[in-house]
Amino acid sequence: QVQLVESGGGSVQAGGSLRLSCRASGLTARLGCMGWFRQAPGKAREVVARIYTGGGSDSINGRFAISQDVAANTIYLEMAMLSPEDTAIYYCAYEGLWGQGTQVTVSS
């Protein structure tokens, strides 16, 4: 059974950085896209960044960079110049599966 396990969230001041990790345990061979989503209080969940096994990727802005270790079934999200508007629960997703989420809180 595949499970997505996120780590790396926390609290940071505006202008700071954080790195999130998501490992897909129980996965023998990854196919397709993995990505990061976020949901802020009172808002809909939105895509943050996606990455494909071939290495192609996209993100919602230039402050967020997604990368991967395909052999380890792990993706990362490097977030820089964080602002309070980035405060949300960040979720890892793969083929309809979701991680438990990790809280990111940015204070001004």
N, C-alpha and C positions, 0 to 999 in steps of 0.2 A: 504494500500500500504506500503510495507516494504521499509524503507530507512536506509542506513548505515551512521552514523554520527561519524566522527573521531575527535579527539582532542589530544592535548599534544605535537605537534611538536614544533620546535623552533630552535634556534641557540645555539650551545654549543662548547666549546673548546675540542680539542682532549683529550681523556682520561675521558671525562665527561659521564654523563648518562642522559637518557630521558625515560619517560614512555608515551606510546601512549595508547589511549582508543578508542574503537569503539562500539557504541551501535546500535543495530538493532531495530529501532522504528517500530511500527506497526506489530510486529511479535508476533503471539499468541503462537506458539510452534516451537522451533528451531529443525530442523532435520539436521543431517550431519555435515559437516565441515565448520568452519569459518577460515579465514586466513588473513595474512598480505603479501602484495607484495610491491615491491619498483621499482621505475624507475629513474635511474640517467640520466643526460643529455647525449643524444647521444647513450644511451644503451637501450636494450630491457627490458621490465618489467620482474622481476624475483620473484619467491616465496621466502619469508623470513621465515615464520613460519605458521604452521597450527595446529588447535586443534579441537578435535571431542567431541561430547556431552558426550561420555563415559569417557573423560579425557585424552585419548591418544593424544600425540602431537609430533611435530618434528620442527626443526629449522635449518637454514643453518650453524649456528655456536654456540659455547658455550657461546658467549657473549650476545645472544638474548634469552629471555625466554618469552614464551607465556603462558597466563593463562586466566581464564574465570570465569564469574559469570553467570551460566546458567539461573538462575531465572531472572536476569536482562537483559538477552540477550546481554551481554557485554563481549568483549574480551579485553585483554591488551597485550602490548608488552613492556617488560622491556629491555632496551638496555644499555649495560655497555661497558666501555672502547671504546668509539666511536672514530673512525678515520675519516679523510677527505673522505676516500673511502666509507663511509656510507652515505655520502650526497646524498639525493634523495627525491623524493616525495613518501611517504608511503601511500599505499591504503589498505583499508579493503575490504574483499570480502566474499560473501556468496551466494551460489546457482546462480551464474551468475550475481549477483548484485555487484556494486562497489560503494564505498564511493567517496567523492569528492577529497580525498587526503589531506595529511598534509605534509608540507615541513619540512624536517630535514636537517639542515646545520651544518657541523662540520668543524671548522677552526683549522688550525695547529698552 
